Amino acid sequence: MSTTMGQTNYGTDRTRDEGDSQMTQGQQHSEGMVARTIEQQTAKLPSDTFLWAALGAMGASAVAGLLGKKHASLFIGDWVAPLLLFGVYNKIVKTQGSDRSH
């Protein structure tokens, strides 16, 4: 256990000055072939595709709700959050790269 500037680091000898965001070569992990392939394909899509899909799901859910189809409305409405998360993931892959070591 080491303490630096009022912080306790259990099980490590690192200090705050070493930079918590930096990783040594031994700590880096590479992506698998499947993940890399998916990221390469989804990076080809425009980032706003997922936003428009989420907005479409919201609209379709609202229409189904107005038509009295409660279960369909809830089912379609559940698509919104995953679509937005896919959009965020897509944006991260495009800006940060999927795996810098390859």
RODO-2510 file (C-alpha; in nm, 4 decimals, decimal comma):
residues 102
     n   res          X          Y          Z
     1     m     0,0000     0,0000     0,0000
     2     s     0,1340     0,3418    -0,0905
     3     t    -0,0092     0,6858    -0,0333
     4     t     0,0512     0,9913    -0,2447
     5     m    -0,1084     1,3316    -0,1938
     6     g    -0,3828     1,1981     0,0338
     7     q    -0,4741     0,9073    -0,1942
     8     t    -0,4321     0,5443    -0,1035
     9     n    -0,3280     0,2984    -0,3736
    10     y    -0,3849    -0,0596    -0,2609
    11     g    -0,1723    -0,3304    -0,4175
    12     t     0,0305    -0,0996    -0,6410
    13     d     0,3506     0,0971    -0,6239
    14     r     0,2398     0,3559    -0,8783
    15     t     0,2287     0,7172    -0,7773
    16     r     0,0008     0,9885    -0,9050
    17     d     0,2835     1,1421    -1,1107
    18     e     0,3151     0,8334    -1,3337
    19     g    -0,0083     0,9177    -1,5172
    20     d    -0,3034     0,6900    -1,4549
    21     s    -0,4170     0,7058    -1,8183
    22     q    -0,0924     0,5740    -1,9635
    23     m    -0,0615     0,1992    -2,0183
    24     t     0,2585     0,0025    -2,0505
    25     q     0,3078    -0,2317    -2,3440
    26     g     0,2325    -0,5360    -2,1269
    27     q    -0,1064    -0,3946    -2,0222
    28     q    -0,2434    -0,3332    -2,3727
    29     h    -0,4963    -0,5789    -2,5088
    30     s    -0,5838    -0,6236    -2,8744
    31     e    -0,9311    -0,6754    -3,0188
    32     g    -1,0404    -1,0093    -3,1557
    33     m    -1,1005    -1,0709    -3,5236
    34     v    -1,4815    -1,0591    -3,4901
    35     a    -1,4812    -0,7275    -3,2991
    36     r    -1,2351    -0,5744    -3,5427
    37     t    -1,4462    -0,6810    -3,8423
    38     i    -1,7669    -0,5434    -3,6886
    39     e    -1,5952    -0,2136    -3,6079
    40     q    -1,4593    -0,1817    -3,9611
    41     q    -1,8048    -0,2368    -4,1104
    42     t    -1,9973    -0,0102    -3,8716
    43     a    -1,7389     0,2672    -3,9116
    44     k    -1,8538     0,2921    -4,2742
    45     l    -2,1999     0,4108    -4,1597
    46     p    -2,2560     0,7832    -4,1076
    47     s    -2,2790     0,8629    -3,7359
    48     d    -2,6216     1,0208    -3,7679
    49     t    -2,7704     0,6958    -3,9027
    50     f    -2,8188     0,5714    -3,5477
    51     l    -2,9659     0,9041    -3,4337
    52     w    -3,2227     0,8991    -3,7140
    53     a    -3,3028     0,5343    -3,6432
    54     a    -3,3617     0,6180    -3,2743
    55     l    -3,5848     0,9124    -3,3665
    56     g    -3,7749     0,6877    -3,6082
    57     a    -3,8237     0,4305    -3,3328
    58     m    -3,9577     0,7040    -3,1030
    59     g    -4,2030     0,8140    -3,3713
    60     a    -4,3124     0,4601    -3,4536
    61     s    -4,3591     0,3886    -3,0836
    62     a    -4,5726     0,7008    -3,0442
    63     v    -4,7860     0,6087    -3,3453
    64     a    -4,8361     0,2530    -3,2176
    65     g    -4,9327     0,3935    -2,8786
    66     l    -5,1879     0,6291    -3,0355
    67     l    -5,3341     0,3382    -3,2311
    68     g    -5,3861     0,1478    -2,9059
    69     k    -5,1157    -0,1119    -2,9666
    70     k    -4,9556    -0,0945    -2,6230
    71     h    -4,7260    -0,3963    -2,6523
    72     a    -4,5960    -0,2964    -2,9965
    73     s    -4,5415     0,0591    -2,8705
    74     l    -4,3366    -0,0618    -2,5739
    75     f    -4,1419    -0,3079    -2,7891
    76     i    -4,0448    -0,0464    -3,0471
    77     g    -3,9764     0,2124    -2,7766
    78     d    -3,7221    -0,0233    -2,6216
    79     w    -3,5079     0,0081    -2,9363
    80     v    -3,4249     0,3751    -2,8745
    81     a    -3,1565     0,3379    -2,6050
    82     p    -2,9625     0,0590    -2,7824
    83     l    -2,9668     0,2538    -3,1095
    84     l    -2,8262     0,5618    -2,9356
    85     l    -2,5604     0,3467    -2,7670
    86     f    -2,4651     0,1987    -3,1030
    87     g    -2,4280     0,5540    -3,2316
    88     v    -2,1971     0,6483    -2,9446
    89     y    -1,9927     0,3321    -2,9976
    90     n    -1,9719     0,4054    -3,3703
    91     k    -1,8520     0,7591    -3,3021
    92     i    -1,5857     0,6365    -3,0584
    93     v    -1,4590     0,3788    -3,3085
    94     k    -1,4381     0,6457    -3,5782
    95     t    -1,2571     0,9030    -3,3648
    96     q    -1,0354     0,6834    -3,1468
    97     g    -0,9801     0,3845    -3,3737
    98     s    -1,0657     0,0299    -3,2814
    99     d    -0,7187    -0,0995    -3,2094
   100     r    -0,4098     0,1176    -3,2535
   101     s    -0,1677    -0,1755    -3,2511
   102     h    -0,3003    -0,3214    -3,5827
***
